[in-house]
Amino acid sequence: MERIPMTAAGYKALEDEVNRLKNVDRHEVIKAIAEARAHGDLSENAEYHAAKERQGFIEGRVMELEDQIGRADVIDVSKLSGSTVKFGATVTLEDEDSGEKKKYQIVGDVESDATHGRISLSSPIARAMIGKGKGDTIEVSTPRGARSYEILKVEFV
């Protein structure tokens, strides 16, 4: 069984989602199914079929999340240190063409969210950064072509 690396915050987010699905969404969908059943003929009852489909989605998501929680390898980022990029590092990069600066934290696959600055350990940009340090240049293939970035800062927060 393959372990899934993640931060403590990512682990908590998974637990919170499971709790919401089990304690809120599950009860709401059961109520919706009961209301739809009260309308009579189930064969042509779109509300009933939609509620049953939602119930299937919720149960599938709960099983998926519980599997991920069971295989989680929680890494406490606050106890990490060093000057090279590794899991949990927050890295400030500068695009060598545009001069634009970006800040990313390297996290596990299940908690990545590029819009919030969290990129997956298995993403091309994270793989290019692993083992590098401040002042190093990395090159990453993107849909818009190859991009070069300079690592400005490596920190563990």
N, C-alpha and C positions, 0 to 999 in steps of 0.2 A: 504494500500500500504506500503510494508516494505521498510524502509529507508536502504540505503547502506552506511556504514561508509567508508570514504576514506580520504587520506591526500590531501592537496592542490595540490601537485605534481601529484598525481594520477588523480585528477579531470582535471588538465590541459592536461595530456596525452590523456584522453578521448576526450576532446574538440579538441585537435590537430588532432586526428585520424578522427573525424567526419568531420572537415574542409578539410582534405586531401581527404577523400572519396568523399565529395560533390563537391569540387572545382577542383580536379585533376583527380582522378580515374573515376568519373562519365563521365567527358568529353572525356577521352581517350576511354572508352568502347563504348560511343555513336559513336565516330569516327570509331572505329573498326567494329561496326555493319553496319554502312553506307558503309564502304569499302567492307565488305563481301557481302552485298546485291547487290553491283555492279557486282559481279561475276556471277550473274544469279540464276539458280535454287536453292531455299533455302532448299528443301527437302534433298539434298545430300551435303549441304555446311557445312563442319565441322567447318570452321572458324566462320561462322554465329552462329552456335549452341554453340560453345565455348564462343563467345562474349556475347550471350544472357545468358548463364549460369553465366558468370562473372558478368553481370549486376544484375542478381538475387541475387548473393552473396553480392554485394556491397549494394544493397537496404536493404537486410535483416540485414546486419551489421550496417548500419546507424540507422535503427529502434531500434536495440538492444542497441547501444551506447546512443541514445537519451533517451531511457527508463532509462538506468543507470544514466545518467546525471540528469534527472528529479527527480530521487529518491535519489540522492547523499546527504549524510550528511557529509559535509566537516569539518574535525577537524584540527585545526591549531596546529600542533605538537610543534611549537616554544613556545606556551603558556602553554604547559603541563610541569609538574615537578613532583618530588617525587622520592622515593627510591624503589617503587615496580613496577613490570612489568604490563603495561596496553597498550591499543591501542596507537600506535605511538612511543613506546619505542624502542630504539636501545639497544640490549642486546648482551654482549660478553659472550660466553659460552666456557667451556673447557670440552672436552670429557675425562671422568675419566679413560677410558681404554687406549686411545692412546696419551692423552695429547694435541691433536690437538685443536686449538682455532678457533672458528667461531663467526662471528658477523652478527646478523640479526635485521632488523627493522620489527616490527609487523604492518601490513597494512591491508586494506580491501581485500576481495576476488578478486575483479576485477583488482587490481593492483599488486597482488603478483607475484613474479618472483624470485624463490630461487637462480637462477644462479647469480642474482645481489644482493642477501642478503635481499630480501623483502619477508617475509613469511606471509601467510594469518592468520588472527585472528582465523579462524576456523580450522587451521591445528593442528595435534596432538601435535607438539612441542610447538606451541604458547599457546594452551590450558593448557599444563602442566606448562608453565611459568607464566601465568596470576596470579597476586597476590603475587608472590614470590619476593624475594629481593636478593641483593648481598650476596654471601656465601651460599645460599640455593642450594640444590641438587634436580634435577628433573630426573624422569625416563620416557623414551619414548619408545614405541614399534615401531620398524622399520622392514622392510623386512628382515634385517640381525639379528633380535632378539632385545631384550631389550637393550637400551643404557642409560647410566647415564651421566649427564652433571652437572657441577657446574656453577652457575651464577657468573661471575667475575665482571661484571659492568652493570649498568642500567643507561642509559642516554637519554635525549630528545634533539635532535639536529635538 
